[in-house]
Amino acid sequence: METLRTARLILRPWTLADAAMLYAQAQNPKIGAMCGWLPHKSVAESREIIEHILLKPHSFAICLADNQLIGSIGLLFPNDSNLPLAAGEAEIGYWLGESFWGKGYATEALQAMIAYSFEKLRLSRLLAGAYQEHTPLTKSAGKMRLPPPANHRALLFQAHWRNPHRPAIRISRRSRFQVASITQQRNPMLHQPPQQIRLQADRQGLILVYPDAEYTLPAEYLRVYSPSAEVRGHGRGQAKLQTGKAGISITDLQPAGNYALKITFSDGHDSGLYSWGYLYELASGYDTMWPDYLSRLEAAGASRNPAAQANTTIKEKKCPH
């Protein structure tokens, strides 16, 4: 992944060596409150977050010219975002450490990322969501002649220049971006852990209890939708269809900081961190996501049965999740 440079900033890929600098900024409860996550509790937790969440394509550490880390900016695509994204769209998210607010850094980083998204990635549009108390995002949006985001609303940015791979877009001469707003209700369960997490007696199911519902998620379902790079790949279109996982069980559950659950399965897989938001997505989306997996399995000529799968050649490994 390339490094982006502006007049005062360097936007570069994350490394594990950034853990201490990340913790220095992300331990501030004001940051987490605006972004929907809890303050980091230790350098070790920050390192885990870098390893399992930030080390991915199109995720950048915002640094000053001397490499001092001051924030984060990146893109989420349809499979990862909670916003209603279509193909060719992405959610852009960012934050800055409190001591760097009010200096124009957010605007500078945002301009670089928007240009990168449209010119390099050829995206058709970007969306950005903000909580009402997210004052820095409101100010940076205003500097770019964007209306300040209201509570639980999203801004829509769209490129004005001609893109040879996209239809031309006509907009006002006074602005670089066409702007619209859409309502985006943020479910509080996306950022909160379940009230209870229990294993079934046979360890083949995980019980999640929320204020409004209780869900039982089969271990096989959790395994085939693991958020790990081994399953999802390192970019769009690189996901690998999981086969032969019927009868799998959960051998261990461990909290990952205050933001996720680490699940170890009987086949040895343990590299996926299930964030609270992703667990809720799996729970509430089971009725559509499980049939979708079965359909893709059938289309690939593959099997849930480990013994049968050993003698099966997969026809198609494409998986959108």
N, C-alpha and C positions, 0 to 999 in steps of 0.2 A: 504494500500500500504506500502511496506516495506521501510526501510531506508538503503541506500548503504553507505559504509564507505571505504575510501582509507587511505593512509598513512597520508595525511594532510587534507582531506576534508570529509564532511558529505553531502550526497545527500539525502534530506528528502522531504516529501510532503509539499506543501505550506499551510500556514494558513493565515487567515485574519489579524492576528497580524503582518505579515511581510510587511504590506503596507508602513510604513515609510522607512524601509530599502530598499524596492524595489524602491521607489521614489528617494531615495538618489543616486542610480545607474542609473535608467532609465530616469532621467531628462536630462542626458547628450545627446546632439544631435548626437554625434558620434556613440552611440550605436544604436539608431533608424535608422540612415542612413545605417548602415551595415546590419541591420536585416529587413528593409522594413517597419518600423512603426515610427510614430511621437514620439518625446520626451514626457514623461509624464508631465502633467501640475500641478499636485497636488497630495498630499497623498490620497485624496478621489478618484481621478481617478485611482491611482495604486491599491487601494482597490477594485474598480469595476473590474479591469482587473484580479486580483487574483480570485475574486468571480466567474466571468463568463468565464474566459479563462484558468487560471492556475490551478484551483482546479479540476483536472481531473486525471484519471489513467495515470501513466507513465510520469508524469510531476513533476520535482524535483527542489527545490531551492538548489543552490550550496552554501554551508556554510563552513567557517573555523571551526576548532575544538571548538572554543568558541561560535559557532552559529552565527557569523557575516555573513550576507548574502552578497555574492559577485557576484552572477549570476544565470543563469537559464539553465536547460537542460531538454530535453524531447523528446518524440516520437509522431509523427503524422502518422495515419494509412490512408489507401486509401480514406476513405470518407472525411478526413480533409485536406489532403496534396494536394499541387499543382503539385507535381512530379508524374510521371507515375508509380504508385505502383500497384503491383498485390497482391493477397492473400498471407499472410505470409511475407510481406515486410512492412517496415516502413521508414519514413523520420526521421532522427535525427537532432535536431536543438539545438543550445546553444549560449550563450553569457556571457561575463564577464564584470564587471565594469572596467573602464579604468585604475584605479590605481592598478589593479591586473593583468594587461597584462605582459607578459614576464617572468612570474614566474613558468611556467609549470603547472599551475592549469587547464587550458583547456585540455591539454593532459591527465592529471590524471583523470579528470571527464569523458572525452570521453572514455578512456579505461574501466572505471567502467561501463559505460552505454552500451558499445558494449558487454562486458561480460554478463551483465544483459539481454540484448536483445536476445543473442544466447543461453545462458545456462538456463535462467529462463523462458523466453517467447517462446523459441524455434522458433524464426524467422529464415527465410532462408537468408535474406539479408537486408542491410540498405543502404539508400541513403542520401546524405547530399548536399544541394545546398548552394552556396555562391556567393555574389556579388564580383566583382573584388577588391573593396577596403577593403574587409574583411581580413585584414592582420593577426589578431590573429588566425583565422581559418586556414589560409594558413600555419602559423608557426606550429600550433599543428599537422596539417596533415603531414608536413614535418618531424616532430619528430617521427611520427609513420611510416615513410618510405612510405608515400603516396604522389603522385605527387600533387603540389599546384593546387587548383581549378582555372580554367580560368573564365572569365566573363560569367555569366549565364550558368555555367556548373555544373554538379553534380558528386560527387564521389560515387562509388559503393563499399561497403565493404562486404566481404563474409567470413564466419567463416571457419577456416582451420581444426578444430577438428571434430572427428566423432560424429555425433548426432544420437542416436538410432532411432529418429523419422524422420530423413532426410537422403537422400543418402550421402555417403562419398564424400568429395571434395578433389581433389589433387591439390596442389599449390606448388610454390617455397618454398624451405626450409628457404630462407633468410627473409621471411616476414610472419607475423601472419595472414595477410589478403590478399586475391586476390583483386586486384584493377582494375577497368575499369572506363572509363568516358563516359558520355552520354550528348548530348546537351539538355539543358532545357531552352527554351525561357520563360522568366518571363514577362507576360503581365503587363504593368504598371497600368492597371485598377484594378489589384488585391490589390493594396495598396493605391489607391486614391479614395476619395468619388466621387459620381456622380456630374456633374456640376449643376444639378437641381434635387430636390426631391419634387414631388407634389402628393397630394391625388386627386383621381377622385372625382367628385362632390357627387357621391353616397357613397363614402368612401369604395367601394368594389374593389378598385384597386390602386396600387402605381405606379407612373410614374417616371422612372429613366432616366435621360438624360446624355449620355456620349459623348465625342467628336466624336465618330464614329457611334453612334446609339442611338435610344430611345426605351425603353422597357416599357411595361405596364404589371405589375405582379398582377394577381388577389389576393385578400386578402386570399381566400381559399388556394391557392397555397403556399403563404407565411406561412400560419398557419400550414399546414400539413408538411411543411419542416422546422418548427421552429428549431433553433439550441439549444434549451433548453434541460436540462437533462430530463425534463418531457416527451419529445418526443424522444430524442436520447438515453436516458438511461445513465448509468454511465460507460459503457464499451461496447466492441464489442458484437453484438448479443442481446443487451438489448433494442434496439429501439422499440417503440410502434407505430403500425399503427394507424393513426388518421382517425376517421370516423365521419360522420354526420356534416361536416363543410361547406356544401353548404349554400350560402347566408350570410356567416359571413362578418363582416365589420371591418374596422380599426377605433378605437375610439381615438387613440392618437399616436403621433410620437415625440420622444425625442432623441436628440443626446446623445451618451454615450462617453464622452470624445471626442477625435479626431479620433476615430478608428471604431466606430460602430453606429448603429441606434437601439434604443429600440422601439419596436412596441407593442402597446396594442390593443387587439382584443375585439370584442363585447361579446365573451364568457368569458372574464375576464383574458385570458391568456396574461401574460406580462413578462415572465421570460426568454425570448430569446433575446440575443444581436446579431444583424445581422452585422457582420463585413463588411467592404467595399469589401473585397475579396469574402466573402460568398454571398453578394448581387449580385456581378457581376457573380458569378458562377450560381446563381439561374436565373439571367436574360439571360445569354448566353446559359444556358443549359435547358431552359424551354421546347423546342421542344422534348427533350428526357426524362426529369425528370417528366413532367406532365403525359405523357402516361404510364411511368413506375409506377407511383403512382396509376393510374386507373387500371392497370393490377393487381397490388397487392391487390387492393381493391376488384376487381372481384374475384380473387383467394381465398380471405378470406370470400367470401359470405357477404361482408359488403356493406354499402351504403353511398353516399355523403349526402343523404337527412336526416336531423336530426330526422324527425318523423318516417321514415322507419327504421332508425338505432336503435331507441329505442326498437324495437321489434326484432332485429337481433342478433344472436349469432355469434361472430367472430370465424371462423374456424382456421385461422392462423394469428398470430400477428408478424411474423418475418419480419423485415424491414432492408435493408442494409444501409439506410441513417440516 
